[in-house]
Amino acid sequence: MVSKLVLFPATIASGQSVSADVDTAGATVLMIGLPSAWTAADLTFQVGDGLGGWMNLHAADGTEYTVKAAAGRCVLLPPADFARVRYLRVRSGTSATPVAQAAERVVQLHGRQL
């Protein structure tokens, strides 16, 4: 059986650093596409519990989970890192140093529905 590829837009409003909530509906995020117009910043994430609670995502070593980002870049993610994440927000910058985007930006989350 072939699994379905899906695309989830994560929109960061102009002057903001965190996207609107994204429900991946059980798909695993495998790749992130950044727009060609991107205010320079790496990406970090918040994960939700489905009840309105949000937490910053950290790696097993305790550091904030960070993706090196650049305008027009597409970044592959290890499938296991987002396998159990359903509710997600994308942040421009880190929790300690968020970076406001100069205009509305749409970050594309590419996933696979299992």
N, C-alpha and C positions, 0 to 999 in steps of 0.2 A: 504494500500500500504506500502510495506517495503522499507525503504530508504537504499541506498547503502553505505557500509563502504568503506572508501578510505584511502590511505596511501600516505603522502607527505614527501619525504626525504628533510631535510634542511642540506646542507653540509657546514661545516666550514673548510676552508682550513688550512693546517698546518701553525702554527705561527700567525693565525688570530683569531679574536674574534667574528666576525659577519658572519652569513651564507650568501650564495647566496640567491637571491630573490626566494620566493616560491609563486606560484599562486595557491590558494586553489580552484579556479574555482567555488566559491559559496558554498563550503562545510564548515561546522562548525567544527573547531578543538576542539576535546573533550579530548584528551590525548596526552602526550608527552613521548616518549621512548628514554632514553639516552643510549649510548653505554657503554659496560663494561669497555672500556678504555676511561676515561674522566678526563681531567685535572680539578681538583676541582674548581667549580664555580657555583653559582646560574644562572638562566636564566632570561633575560629580552628580550624585543621585540621592533622591529620597525614595523610600519605599513605604507603601501604605498597607494598612491592615484591612481595608475595605469598610471600615467603620468611621473614617475621618481622621484617624491617627496617622501621623507621618514621622519617620525616623531617618536620619542620615545613614546611608549605606557605607559599611566599613568592610574591608578585607579581613581575612582570618588573622592577619598579623596585627590588627587593630588600627591600621591607617585608613583614612578616608579613601574609598574606592574612587580612583581618578583615571580618566581617559584623556590622553594627550590629544588635544583637538586643534584644528586649524581650518581656516576658511576653505570650503570646497573639498574637504577631506572625507573619506569614507573609512571607518575604523571597524575591523573585525573584533568580536568579543568572544572569549571562551564560552561555549554553550552552558557549561555548568554554573557560571557566575550568575546567570539570570534565570536559571531553570525553574525556580520556585517563586519568582517575582511576578505578581499579577498587576499590582497598582504601583505606578512609577511616576516620578517627576524628574525632569532633567534640570540640572543647575549649571549656569555659566559661572565658572570659578568654584571656589570651595566654600564650605559652611563658614569658615573664618574670614574669607575674603571673596565675597560674591562679586561678580562683574556684571553690571547692567548692560544690556544690549542696546545699541544706539537706535534700533528700529525693531519692529516685530520680526522675529526669526522663527523659522520652522525647522526643527531638527527631526529627521526621518529615522524612526526606529524600524529596522527590518527584522522580521521574525519568522518563525516556522511554527505553524499550528500542528500539534501532535494529536 
